[in-house]
Amino acid sequence: GFALFHAALAMGAPWAALAWGGQAKAGPLPPRLQMGSTILAPFIAAMGMLLLIRGGWIYPELAATLFWPVWAIFLFVVTQMFGALRSDSRLEQRYMTPAYAVAAVLCAALAFAGMQ
């Protein structure tokens, strides 16, 4: 979902107030931040694939090997959550902070899964 969100921002969706710390107040992102979302979207999609593998939904034989990468993804999501919480945009604080919090809890659950 976050990858699709950033892909939409990169293509000009008018959701600037929900991303990048409220640097753009409304409408589409400015070109500099659109480039940031263009770069970020595939990285977030790759993180999603790693989470799907860790959860055993795809390539379940590789799930055990992704213990540390999932913790790295968890830390990334937590930094995003605190960034959204500190945003100048009320919309980002209101909607993205809880979304990142849910994602952080789910990442932690996947990271703890299989710990013996």
Residue pairs with C-beta under 8 A, 6 or more apart in sequence:
1 99
2 44
2 48
2 99
2 103
3 41
3 42
3 44
3 45
3 48
4 41
5 15
5 18
5 19
6 19
6 37
6 38
6 40
6 41
6 44
7 37
7 38
7 41
8 15
9 15
9 16
9 19
9 28
9 29
9 33
9 34
9 37
10 29
10 34
10 35
10 37
10 38
10 41
12 28
12 29
12 34
13 28
14 26
14 27
14 28
16 23
16 24
16 25
16 26
16 27
16 28
16 29
16 30
16 33
17 24
17 25
17 26
17 89
17 91
17 92
18 89
18 91
18 92
18 95
18 96
19 29
19 33
19 37
19 92
19 96
20 29
20 33
20 36
20 37
21 83
21 86
21 87
21 88
21 89
21 92
22 87
22 88
22 89
22 92
23 30
23 33
23 88
24 30
24 33
25 89
28 34
29 36
29 37
47 73
47 76
49 58
50 66
50 69
50 70
50 73
51 70
51 73
51 106
51 107
51 110
52 58
53 59
53 60
53 62
53 63
53 66
54 63
54 66
54 67
54 69
54 70
54 110
54 111
54 113
55 63
55 110
55 113
56 63
63 114
64 114
67 111
67 114
67 115
70 107
70 110
70 111
71 111
73 107
74 104
74 107
74 108
74 111
77 100
77 103
77 104
77 107
78 100
78 104
80 96
80 100
81 97
81 100
81 101
81 103
81 104
84 92
84 93
84 96
84 97
84 100
85 93
85 97
87 93
87 96
